Every structure is written in C-alpha cells, then in structure tokens.
Amino acid sequence: MGRVKNWWGAIEVYRQRNIVSMLFLGFSSGLPLALSFSVLGLWLKEDGLSLGETVQFSLLGLPYLFKFAWAPLIDRMRLPFLTRSFGQRRGWMILSQAMVMGAIVALGIFTSASAPILTAFIALSLTFSSATQDIVIDAFRIDSLSDEEQAAGVAMAIYGYRIAMLVSGGGSLILADFLEWSLVYFIMAAFMTVGMITCLLLREPMSREKEIINAEEAELTEKFQKNLSKRVARFLAWTQVAIVMPFQDFMTKKAWIIILLTIVLFKLGDALAGVITNLFLVDALGFTKTQVGTIVKGFGLVATLSGIALGGVLLNKIGMFKALVLTGVLQLLSNGLFIIQYHLGADVSFLHVTIGIENFSGGMGTVVFVAYLSALCNKAFSATQYALMSALSAVPRVFLSANAGVWVENIGWVSFFTLTIVVAIPGIMLLFYLRKYNMGISHNFPVRV
C-alpha cells in the first residue's frame, strides 16, 4: 500500500501549477516548426515553386543546430525595459515570442513563389526567433523547477510541443482546405498568445548561483578598471562571465570528457533506427502508406506520450542512474524488434508490438535524457550550457544518420538494425563509469547510484 501511495505522489506532481505551465510553454516552442518547413514548403509548391527549390528551404533549420552561438546573450545580456520589467528570462521570452509571432504574420503577408529570396529571409528570421525562444524556455524550465520536478517539467513541455506540432502541422493543412494560406498563418500566429500569456503569469526564477556570478562579474569589472576604461572593463568582465565561465564551469566536473561522450552516444542507436523506419516498413516489408500512417504516426504517438508520462515518474522513483540505464537498455532491445519484424514481413499485428515498444521506450528515454542534460547545468549558465549539450546530442541524428541509407545498401537491413543495437552499448556502459562521479551532477539531484 505504501508503494502505491509513493507512486501516486510521484504522479501528483503533474498537477502542480509550475509543472502545468511547462505544457503551455512547450506549446509555444513547438508551434513554429512546421510553419517554417513542411507547411511552408507545401504552400510554396502550390504557388509554383519547383520541388528542388522547395526542399532547399530545409537548410533554414540551421539556427536550431547553432543556437548555442548566441545563448550567452540570453544568459547575461540585459534588454532595455524588458529585463527591468519582467526579469532576464521572462524579458527574453516575451521578446522571442513576439519575434516568432511577427515572423509568422510576415510569412502570411509576403510568402510567394515569385519572391523566394524574400520568403527565405523571413522564414530564416522565424527559425532564428524560434531557436531563441527554445533557448529561453529551456533555461526558464531548468531555473524555475527543483531537481525533483525537472523530469515532470520535461514531460509536460514535450506534451505541449507535440500538441503544437499537431496544431501547426495538421491543423493548418485542414484550415488551408477552406481558407487562404495567408489567413491560416495569421490564425497560427494568434496561437502564440498562449505562450505569451503564460510567460506574463509566471514569476522570474532566481537562484543563488546567479547571485554569485553577478558578484563575480562586479569584482572582475572593478579589477579591470584599474588599468582600463570603465566601458572596456565592463565588456571584458561580461565576456569572461558570459562566454568563458560556462565552459570553465563544465570542465570542473570530474570525467567531463566522458560526460560529453555519453551525451553523443546515448541516443545514437535510437537515432539511427528512427531516421529510416518509414523506408524500412514501406520499401522493404511492403506495408501500405496508410498502415504506416495509422500505426506509426497514430498508435506510435499514443505509445510515445505514454512513455513520456511514465519516464517523468520513473526518474523520481528510481533515480537518474537507474533510469538512464533502464531506458537505454529498453531502447537497445526495442531496435531488435525490427529484426524480428523483418523476418515476419508485413505482419500488422506484430507491427503494433514493434512500434508500440519502440516508441514507448523512446519516449521514456527522451524524458530521462533531457532531464539529465538539465541536471548537468549550472543555473547561472543554464541557457548556454543546455544549448551546447542539446546541440551536441543532435550530432548523431544530423550527421551520422544521414548515411543510414548507404549502410543499408551495403550491409542489408538485418545487419543494419544489429549495428544500431551494437552502437547503443557504449553509451550505456559509460553510465557505469560516471556513476563513480555522481553522473557528473554537482548538486543534490536524486542520482541513487
């Protein structure tokens, strides 16, 4: 009976006001994605742009990969009026959300196949603004939630993100059957008020870490002023604190190189399998597009959301180390189901098992992994450190996964999925090494090694 109460207590965290707010911030974060890629591409194609030129618009997603480059500004740069009125995090959040809304409206006004350069420039401003919003919301989540709340906060943010992708990716297409594309984009822009209202209702997070760093910047400024002008001294002190210190702070962790390797390798097998799943099911096994759409995208989404919810609860019950190992092993084993599916062929019943377990374990793993990245951050530099680590974790998906098709052609499907299992092992084994160093987490997080 006691265990049931403990589990129910862990589930109850999802009802807390600060956790629920992450649902709406996640919604704000996920809304712009489809509007700058898939939906925009369809609009341009209908307007007469060639397929080749339309696909090239995918390059506009580069700001999401390189957002760490301006993350230090969000950590340390004060905005006129906004920072004073709302605080560092909320001020940047309001600004980025207003920029996203403005860019979506601008796309609604100016998008045209006859002006691809102007359209691309506006779309780039949207992805830049959206990436900026992601930086702020991630930092706000890390700063405002306690260690025990991080996993639940991550789960709620992902839920909001997924809902927003359905609204902007699916809802906008439905609306486009009845309305002009411009009006559809205006309606989508109005949905950004969800995040803006949420931001206005929340409090600015404060931390002891930020107070310490602010004091260090003041001391550095005073030190540099002995030999330099006041303006130059302030600039050098700001540069030291905003750009240099986040790296220095991370490198004070024992085994920090192993931590970086773990970040790169932990989701590698999952990323390799995920990037080519649709091709495997349709081209290799002969499933219909409708079957893939309903099972992979429909049933798979339900399984993913279930895994996300359980992952948030699981982390608080068994601790970071065990949760990472468990979800890592489950992700590894779920890739083996694709090998069984290959031998069974187009078996619809077993496809439900394959997709259900793969997506469920992937959802659990995502929550635990994102919570781990969050726990590694110093709240004084949360925007910069999290942006760097999340970009690093995307390296396998962006670069290595691009060669998945070539590998399949050379070694075959069974060997490929066997490879995805093998490459997942090092990331799990490194966790046992990091256990000696509290997983690299320097503050009081429930690691339970």
Secondary structure, DSSP 8 states (H G I E B T S, - for coil): -HHHHHHHHHHHGGGSHHHHHHHHHHHHHHHHHHHHTHHHHHHHHHTT--HHHHHHGGGGGHHHHSGGGTHHHHHH---TTHHHHH-HHHHHHHHHHHHHHHHHHHHHHH--TT-HHHHHHHHHHHHHHHHHHHHHHHHHHHHHS-GGGHHHHHHHHHHHHHHHHHIIIIIHHHHHTTS-HHHHHHHHHHTTHHHHHHHHHS-----HHHHHHHHHHHHHHHHHTTTS-HHHHHHHHHHIIIIIHHHHHHHTSTTHHHHHHHHHHTTHHHHHHHTTHHHIIIIIT---HHHHIIIIIIIHHHHHHHHHHHHHHHHHHH-HHHHHHHHHHHHHHHHHHHHHHHHH-S-HHHHHHHHHHHHHHHHHHHHHHHHHHHHHS-TTSHHHHHHHHHHHHTHIIIIIGGGHHHHHHHH-HHHHHHHHHHHHHHHHHHHHHHGGGGGG--S------
